[in-house]
Amino acid sequence: MMVNIAVCDDSEHDLLKIEHELKNYEQLKHVNMKVHSFQSSEALIYEIEEKKLADIYILDVAMPKVNGFQLAEKIRKQTSTSIIIFLTTMEDQAPKGYRFKALRYIIKYNLQRDFAEAMDCALAELADATTNTVTLHYYNDIWRVPYKEIIYVSKAPRQVIVSTATLGELTDSSGIADFYNTLNDKRFIFIDRSCFVNVDYISQITGYDLKLTTGEVLSISRRSLQNVKQAIMLQWKL
């Protein structure tokens, strides 16, 4: 598995040290990594807002204009599964960092001592997360999306549109049947040939209308209605 890592530190000297530690770790642990380095938080924000998300973020806390905590807040608005590691020179800032579900808080002068352990934990957590996530590919864009984030998936020419709770609409180059089989989870049910829905987001069925907890209403095909009702009753244990 290729692990995408984003590193952001306004100090060129510290950025080079982090890159050096990553290279050593990659060689020692035989991990495939793709590292993206940013010396300005604004450049990383652009990537985040474009939904070009990394698996692991290594963020300096003290940066001008947009600090590491503010970056973490923006990351968490886009994804709950990416792993965040903070770097700082001040030990007393750690409690604030964990508000953003940070995995580790490394003091910079202990970087060489603590870095490998933090990466071990990050990769272990990432491995656990991938069992409940799906990776979407569309041209040069890649997203890792938790199953619980997927509201419904609809068919489009030569692709599928994945409607998510916090990431908006994402695109994958699979066919809808292949994507459904990749998920292989009973919580997803077809409501017609071109759309399947996450049962967790269904609030009610009225006639052939299926209402979602988001307020959106989708149409159930006549052929699928009985199967949809049975699947919902099974999942809801009615």
Secondary structure, DSSP 8 states (H G I E B T S, - for coil): -EEEEEEE-S-HHHHHHHHHHHHHHHHHHT-EEEEEEESSHHHHHHHHHTT---SEEEEES--SSS-HHHHHHHHHHH-SSSEEEEEES-GGGHHHHGGGT-SEEEEGGGHHHHHHHHHHHHHHHHHHHHTTEEEEEETTEEEEEEGGGEEEEEEETTEEEEEESSS-EEEESS-HHHHHHHH--TTEEEEETTEEEEGGGEEEEETTEEEETTS-EEE--TTTHHHHHHHHHHHHT-
